[in-house]
């Protein structure tokens, strides 16, 4: 099976899962309990593992290892999204029963944008291989800045996309259930929930700027890059509801992500002289993430 048909089949499969998700979980909007969210996250992780086994039998051990490494890397880098989502929902006063709906459509938009970013990145690297060194340097600088600078407060009211949307769309004064748009006196009005969705989408774009170049340190195979990214995103909604109440306890998460970014950036910069084995990369990333979580839990104090 060639790459393009495989990508098409995978995308159709993902769309089917999302349609199933929409029909089951969003038929009656409700706040996901920890148990329900954990169950769904186990489902997405299990699906990723089974897909990884499929890659192993289809393409061999090395592509399967690259998928696993890329998946773990993307999940690690996406954990900081959870805190930002929590801040956005709290700031905008979004009820728990509507948060999953916002994240669902946010994920749909993220799938489209990630696919575009990956296609552009693969084409760019294929034509100008030296771009990898720019990506590597960018990740190292970003990692150092993450470590040395304090956590910046999320200020949704300064989001330029949200400010533009306020000017373009007539807006209802309050939420209208789970609707993004409503009709009132013959006019189509946007609701504040649309603004929340735009905040989630633009946040994902900012995080993709780091995560897409990072996975290129693992592989340049577009199929592996795309599928590992998508599986990490698919589980992000459930991960949010699993971690949302406890994410502030991970006070060293930012520092851990900083080390991961510096490592993958350094790996890209050193590739011309020494190619770090994928299995070693997976081990280093996993150990950094584990140490970060254990150190945070041991400290006992939530981060500010």
Secondary structure as UniProt FT lines:
FT   HELIX           3..25
FT   HELIX           34..59
FT   HELIX           61..92
FT   HELIX           96..127
FT   TURN            129..130
FT   HELIX           131..148
FT   HELIX           156..158
FT   HELIX           160..168
FT   TURN            177..178
FT   STRAND          181..184
FT   TURN            185..186
FT   STRAND          187..190
FT   HELIX           192..215
FT   TURN            216..218
FT   HELIX           222..234
FT   HELIX           236..243
FT   TURN            244..246
FT   HELIX           247..249
FT   TURN            251..252
FT   HELIX           253..270
FT   TURN            271..273
FT   HELIX           278..299
//
